[in-house]
Amino acid sequence: MLQEIVRGIFVNLVYWSLMNHSIAYRIRGGHPVRGEIKTLGAKNFATKAMVAALLSEKRTTLTNVPPIGDTDITREMLESVGVVVTRDGETMQIDPSAMRSSHVSTPHSGSNRIPILLLGALLHHWNEVFVPVLGGCKIGTRGVDFHLEAIRAFGGIIEETDDGFVARRYKSLHGARIQLPYPSVGATETCLYLGVLAEGRTVITNAAMEPEIFELITMLRSMGAIIFTTPNREIRIDGVPELSGTNMRILGDRIEAASWACLACASDGDITVHGIRPETLGNFLSYYQLVGGGIELLGVESIRFFRKGPIRPTMIETDVYPGFSTDWQQPFAVLLTQADGISVIHETVYEKRFGYLKALNKLGAKTQLTSQCLGSVPCRYLDQGHEHSAIIMGPTPFHDADEITIPDLRAGLAYVIAAAIAPGETLVNGIPFLERGYGDIVPRLAAMSLRIEKVERSEPMLAGV
């Protein structure tokens, strides 16, 4: 067991170290980007739906599943415990009936944040469950305390080891009253997985209310779960003895859609995005129009994005939904570098979200970080020394910078946007980070007017060098 875990971690390190620099995107920018593009299914729901399928012993079918690294990694973890996963294009079938193990192996293809969610789902089937240490982007502590405390509240016992987490139960899980200190999406998902099959009633207060959470609730209801929501961030669950399989379509990725919107406005282009529900973009659309972007609804799931006027500076404060998403701020920051004046972004969700600004400065942006709360109210990072507010001075014309390296998933599309508006040729490295969440974007972007191609570097380098 230990040898398998160590081998998996070693393979992961070698994989990411080599792949971070061996393949890159070559982008020739400086021209308006025009055309049409379809969003993939949302990463932040697809992987969670795959976990939810384990709550039943019957087959579940998911459609519009994105061809991305995170779904591959999640599939590998499910298959490691005996779940049968088959895929045909964008359709995935998950059959948990042959599940034979409760110990999730470290995936060889990389790592993400899904293992901690598997604890709650698998604990209904087994008296003991093991999951490996977590991966994901280095954007803050992203602690798992909320998840672990929730498992304990439902009657589980948690042991933390050097290799991962072990959860045990000696009888059926029971309903619980959970007061989340912060409306964490992941912790809310863990509580939903635990509560739907627990005995009795569960009440989650201060729950996350992102569109992906409501999609998960819809999926669980279709499987037979009894879940009530209220306007004050409270979720009530009446546990049921068993759940059935279901058919569920993955909603379009609102983070990706916002990125293409920023690309359209920043490059003075015109992009129609298909496969996205306008209501999931919420306040993004308001800020987008506030700074000079234009929108036109062309159908139930199609939006045209363009530049309506001069790009104006603004102040943005990220927050949990329905606030401005933390995953929207990176592409929006690129857009604000082209605004005439000084803009401010106050990050309140993750404390280390601005590492990507160094590469933007290399391309010509003028940004400055501060540990002060430059927002309407002090946030939870006040006086903790984290540089969680960014000052962006514009407009700053971009120029090519030979090459830049993506530091995390969400910064990936921001770098693509930056390279697209920078005249000349820019090499974007670290694309495995980006493709973990968005797949191979080159064919979709090349189908528009963006000149982008995937190239192989002749001398792979270790990450961080």
C-alpha positions in Angstrom: 0.0 0.0 0.0 2.7 2.5 1.0 4.9 1.6 -1.9 2.0 2.2 -4.3 1.3 5.6 -2.8 5.0 6.6 -2.9 5.2 5.4 -6.5 2.2 7.5 -7.4 3.5 10.6 -5.9 6.9 10.1 -7.6 5.2 9.6 -11.0 3.2 12.7 -10.4 6.2 14.8 -9.7 8.1 13.6 -12.7 5.1 14.1 -14.9 4.4 17.6 -13.9 8.1 18.6 -13.8 8.7 17.5 -17.4 5.4 18.5 -18.9 5.4 22.0 -17.4 7.9 23.0 -20.1 8.1 20.4 -22.8 5.0 21.6 -24.6 4.0 25.2 -25.1 1.5 27.4 -27.0 3.0 29.8 -29.6 0.7 32.8 -30.0 1.1 35.6 -32.5 -1.0 38.4 -31.0 -1.8 42.0 -31.5 -5.0 41.5 -33.6 -8.7 41.6 -32.7 -10.0 38.1 -32.0 -13.3 37.3 -33.8 -15.4 34.2 -34.2 -17.5 31.7 -32.4 -16.5 29.2 -29.6 -18.4 26.7 -27.5 -17.6 26.3 -23.8 -16.8 22.9 -22.4 -18.8 21.4 -19.6 -17.9 23.0 -16.3 -14.9 21.4 -14.6 -16.3 22.5 -11.2 -19.4 20.4 -11.7 -18.3 17.5 -13.9 -15.8 16.1 -11.4 -18.3 16.6 -8.5 -21.0 14.8 -10.5 -18.6 11.9 -11.0 -18.2 11.7 -7.2 -22.0 12.0 -6.7 -22.5 8.9 -9.0 -20.9 6.8 -6.3 -23.7 7.5 -3.8 -25.8 4.9 -5.8 -25.1 1.4 -6.7 -26.9 1.9 -10.0 -25.4 3.3 -13.3 -25.3 7.0 -13.9 -24.9 8.7 -17.3 -23.3 12.1 -17.6 -23.4 14.1 -20.8 -21.4 17.2 -22.0 -18.4 15.9 -19.9 -15.4 18.0 -20.8 -12.3 16.3 -22.2 -9.9 17.7 -19.6 -7.2 16.5 -17.3 -9.3 16.8 -14.1 -12.0 14.4 -15.4 -9.2 12.0 -16.4 -7.7 12.2 -12.9 -11.0 11.7 -11.3 -11.8 8.8 -13.5 -8.5 7.1 -12.6 -9.3 7.4 -8.9 -12.8 6.0 -9.4 -11.4 3.0 -11.4 -8.8 2.4 -8.6 -11.6 1.3 -6.3 -13.4 -0.9 -8.9 -15.9 1.6 -10.4 -16.5 0.9 -14.1 -16.2 4.1 -16.1 -16.8 4.1 -19.8 -16.7 7.1 -22.1 -17.9 7.8 -25.6 -17.1 11.4 -26.6 -18.8 13.7 -24.2 -20.9 10.9 -22.7 -19.7 9.1 -19.6 -21.3 6.1 -17.8 -20.4 5.4 -14.2 -21.2 2.0 -12.7 -20.4 1.6 -9.0 -21.9 -1.8 -8.6 -18.5 -3.6 -9.0 -16.8 -1.4 -6.4 -14.3 -3.6 -4.6 -12.0 -1.3 -2.5 -12.3 1.6 -0.2 -8.6 2.7 -0.6 -8.2 5.3 -3.4 -4.9 5.1 -5.1 -2.8 8.2 -6.0 -3.5 8.8 -9.7 -0.5 8.6 -12.0 -1.8 11.3 -14.3 -1.7 14.1 -11.8 -3.7 15.2 -8.8 -6.6 17.6 -7.9 -8.9 18.4 -5.0 -11.3 15.5 -5.5 -9.8 13.0 -3.0 -11.2 14.8 0.0 -14.7 14.7 -1.5 -14.4 11.0 -2.1 -14.2 10.5 1.7 -17.8 11.5 2.2 -19.2 9.6 -0.7 -17.4 6.3 -0.1 -18.0 6.3 3.7 -21.6 5.3 3.1 -20.4 2.1 1.4 -17.4 1.2 3.6 -16.5 1.3 7.3 -13.0 2.6 6.5 -11.9 4.8 3.6 -8.5 6.1 2.6 -7.8 8.9 0.1 -4.3 10.3 -0.9 -2.9 13.7 -0.1 -4.5 16.6 -2.1 -3.2 18.4 -5.1 -4.4 21.4 -7.0 -3.2 24.9 -7.7 -1.0 26.7 -5.2 -3.2 29.7 -4.6 -3.6 29.6 -0.9 -3.9 27.2 2.1 -7.2 25.7 0.9 -7.4 23.8 4.2 -9.5 20.7 4.6 -10.5 21.4 8.2 -14.1 22.2 7.2 -14.4 18.8 5.4 -12.9 16.8 8.3 -15.1 18.5 10.9 -18.1 17.8 8.9 -17.3 14.1 8.7 -16.8 14.0 12.4 -20.2 15.7 12.9 -21.9 13.0 10.9 -20.4 10.3 13.2 -17.2 9.6 11.3 -13.7 9.3 12.7 -10.8 10.9 10.9 -7.1 10.1 11.0 -4.6 12.2 9.2 -1.4 10.4 8.0 1.6 11.5 6.0 0.1 9.9 2.9 -3.5 11.0 3.1 -6.7 10.7 5.2 -8.4 7.7 6.7 -12.1 8.0 7.6 -13.9 5.3 9.7 -17.4 4.7 11.0 -18.7 2.0 13.4 -22.3 2.4 12.5 -24.4 4.3 10.0 -23.8 8.0 9.6 -26.4 10.3 11.2 -27.7 13.7 10.3 -26.0 16.7 11.7 -26.3 20.5 12.1 -23.3 22.1 10.3 -22.5 25.7 10.7 -19.8 26.5 8.1 -17.4 29.2 9.2 -17.1 30.2 5.6 -19.4 29.3 2.6 -16.8 26.9 1.2 -18.0 25.2 -2.0 -16.0 22.1 -1.3 -17.2 21.8 2.3 -20.8 22.3 1.2 -20.4 19.5 -1.4 -18.9 17.2 1.3 -21.9 17.9 3.6 -24.3 17.1 0.7 -22.6 13.8 0.0 -22.8 12.9 3.7 -26.3 14.1 4.4 -28.3 12.5 1.5 -27.8 9.0 2.9 -27.3 9.8 6.6 -30.1 8.8 9.0 -32.3 11.7 10.0 -32.1 15.4 9.1 -29.1 17.5 8.2 -29.0 21.3 8.3 -26.1 23.2 6.6 -26.0 26.9 7.4 -23.8 29.5 5.7 -23.6 27.1 2.7 -22.1 27.9 -0.6 -24.7 28.8 -3.3 -22.7 28.7 -6.5 -24.5 27.6 -9.7 -22.5 24.3 -9.5 -23.9 23.7 -6.0 -27.5 24.0 -7.3 -26.6 21.7 -10.2 -25.3 19.1 -7.7 -28.5 19.5 -5.7 -30.6 19.0 -8.8 -28.6 15.9 -9.7 -29.0 14.5 -6.1 -32.7 15.2 -6.2 -33.0 13.3 -9.5 -31.3 10.3 -7.7 -34.0 10.4 -5.0 -32.4 12.8 -2.4 -34.7 15.1 -0.4 -33.1 18.5 -0.2 -34.6 21.9 0.6 -32.9 25.3 0.1 -33.7 28.6 1.7 -32.8 32.2 0.8 -30.5 32.6 3.8 -27.7 30.1 2.7 -29.3 27.2 4.5 -29.7 23.7 3.1 -31.9 21.1 4.8 -31.6 17.4 3.9 -33.8 14.5 5.0 -31.7 11.4 4.6 -33.0 8.4 2.5 -32.0 4.7 2.6 -30.7 4.6 -0.9 -30.3 6.5 -4.1 -30.8 5.5 -7.8 -28.7 6.3 -10.8 -29.6 9.2 -13.0 -28.9 11.0 -16.3 -27.3 14.5 -15.9 -26.0 17.0 -18.4 -23.0 19.1 -17.3 -23.7 22.8 -17.5 -21.4 25.1 -19.5 -18.3 26.5 -17.8 -19.0 30.0 -16.6 -15.3 30.6 -15.8 -14.3 29.8 -19.4 -17.1 31.9 -20.9 -16.0 34.9 -18.9 -12.4 34.4 -20.1 -13.5 34.5 -23.8 -15.6 37.6 -23.0 -12.5 39.3 -21.7 -10.5 38.2 -24.7 -13.1 39.8 -27.0 -13.1 43.1 -25.2 -9.3 43.3 -24.5 -8.4 42.6 -28.1 -11.2 44.8 -29.5 -12.7 41.7 -31.1 -16.1 40.1 -31.3 -16.7 36.6 -29.9 -19.9 34.6 -29.7 -19.8 32.1 -26.9 -22.2 29.1 -27.1 -23.2 26.6 -24.5 -23.4 29.0 -21.5 -26.4 30.0 -19.5 -26.4 33.8 -19.1 -27.8 33.6 -15.5 -24.7 31.7 -14.3 -22.5 34.7 -15.2 -24.4 36.9 -12.7 -22.4 40.0 -11.7 -19.7 39.4 -14.3 -22.0 40.7 -17.0 -22.6 43.9 -15.0 -18.9 44.6 -14.4 -18.2 43.7 -18.0 -20.5 46.4 -19.3 -19.4 48.8 -16.6 -15.8 48.8 -18.0 -16.9 49.1 -21.6 -17.8 45.6 -22.8 -20.9 44.9 -24.8 -23.2 41.8 -24.7 -25.9 40.5 -26.9 -28.1 37.5 -26.0 -28.5 35.4 -29.2 -30.4 32.4 -27.8 -30.9 30.3 -24.7 -27.2 29.5 -24.3 -25.4 31.9 -26.7 -23.9 35.3 -25.9 -22.0 37.7 -28.2 -19.2 39.7 -26.4 -17.5 42.8 -27.9 -16.1 46.1 -26.9 -18.8 48.8 -26.8 -16.6 51.8 -25.9 -13.4 52.8 -24.2 -12.2 50.5 -21.5 -12.8 52.2 -18.1 -11.1 51.4 -14.8 -13.1 50.0 -11.9 -12.8 48.5 -8.4 -13.6 44.8 -8.0 -14.0 42.7 -4.9 -14.1 38.9 -5.2 -16.5 37.0 -3.1 -18.5 33.8 -2.9 -21.5 33.6 -5.2 -23.5 35.7 -6.1 -20.4 38.0 -5.7 -17.7 38.4 -8.4 -16.0 35.0 -8.7 -12.4 34.6 -7.6 -11.9 32.6 -10.9 -13.0 35.6 -13.0 -10.5 38.0 -11.6 -7.4 36.8 -13.6 -8.8 37.3 -17.1 -10.5 40.5 -15.9 -7.2 41.8 -14.6 -5.8 41.5 -18.2 -8.7 43.5 -19.4 -8.1 46.2 -16.8 -4.5 46.6 -17.9 -6.0 48.2 -21.0 -8.3 50.6 -19.1 -7.6 54.3 -18.9 -6.9 54.8 -15.2 -6.2 52.9 -12.0 -8.2 49.8 -11.1 -8.2 47.8 -7.9 -8.9 44.1 -7.3 -9.5 43.0 -3.7 -9.2 39.2 -3.4 -11.2 37.9 -0.4 -11.4 34.2 -1.3 -7.8 33.0 -1.6 -4.8 34.7 -0.1 -2.3 33.8 -2.8 -4.1 34.5 -6.0 -1.9 37.2 -7.6 1.2 35.2 -8.5 0.3 35.5 -12.2 0.8 39.3 -12.3 4.6 38.9 -12.6 4.2 37.6 -16.1 1.7 40.3 -17.0 4.3 42.9 -15.9 6.8 41.1 -18.1 4.5 41.8 -21.0 4.2 45.5 -20.1 1.5 45.7 -17.4 2.0 48.0 -14.4 0.7 46.3 -11.3 1.4 46.6 -7.6 0.4 44.3 -4.7 -0.4 45.2 -1.1 -1.4 43.4 2.0 -4.0 46.1 2.7 -7.7 45.4 2.2 -8.5 47.8 -0.7 -12.2 47.0 -0.6 -15.5 48.2 0.7 -14.9 46.3 4.0 -12.0 44.6 5.6 -11.8 40.9 4.7 -10.6 37.8 6.7 -7.0 38.5 5.5 -6.7 41.8 7.3 -3.4 42.2 9.1 -2.2 38.7 8.1 0.5 39.9 5.7 -1.0 38.3 2.6 -0.7 40.4 -0.6 -4.3 40.1 -1.5 -5.1 43.4 -3.1 -3.8 44.4 -6.6 -3.5 47.9 -8.1 -3.5 47.9 -11.9 -2.4 51.1 -13.7 -3.5 51.5 -17.3 -3.6 51.7 -20.2 -0.4 49.7 -20.8 0.2 48.4 -24.3 1.5 44.9 -24.2 4.5 43.6 -26.1 5.8 40.1 -26.7 8.1 38.7 -24.0 9.6 35.7 -25.7 8.0 33.3 -23.2 5.9 33.2 -20.0 5.0 30.3 -17.7 1.5 29.6 -16.3 1.6 29.2 -12.5 -1.9 27.8 -11.9 -5.0 26.7 -13.7 -7.1 29.9 -13.7 -4.1 32.0 -14.7 -3.7 29.9 -17.8 -6.5 31.6 -19.9 -5.4 35.0 -18.6 -1.9 34.4 -20.0 -3.5 33.3 -23.3 -5.5 36.5 -23.4 -2.4 38.6 -22.6 -0.4 36.9 -25.3 -3.3 37.4 -27.8 -3.2 41.2 -27.3 0.6 41.5 -27.3 1.9 42.3 -30.7 4.5 39.8 -31.8 5.1 36.2 -30.8 4.9 34.9 -27.2 5.5 31.3 -26.0 3.2 30.2 -23.2 4.7 27.4 -21.1 3.2 25.3 -18.3 0.1 24.4 -20.3 -0.6 21.1 -18.4 -1.9 23.4 -15.7 -4.3 25.0 -18.2 -5.3 21.8 -19.9 -6.2 20.2 -16.6 -9.2 22.4 -16.6 -9.8 23.4 -20.2 -8.4 20.6 -22.3 -6.6 21.4 -25.6 -7.9 24.9 -26.4 -5.8 25.3 -29.5 -8.2 23.9 -32.1 -11.1 25.9 -30.7 -9.1 29.2 -30.6 -7.5 28.6 -34.0 -11.0 28.2 -35.5 -11.4 31.9 -34.7 -8.9 34.5 -35.8 -6.3 33.9 -33.1 -3.0 32.7 -34.4 -2.1 29.9 -31.9 -0.4 26.6 -32.3 1.0 23.9 -30.0 4.7 23.4 -30.2 7.2 21.0 -28.5 10.2 22.4 -26.7 13.5 20.5 -27.5 14.8 20.8 -24.0 12.3 20.0 -21.2 13.1 21.7 -17.9 12.3 20.9 -14.4 9.4 22.9 -12.9 10.6 25.9 -11.0 13.9 26.2 -12.9 
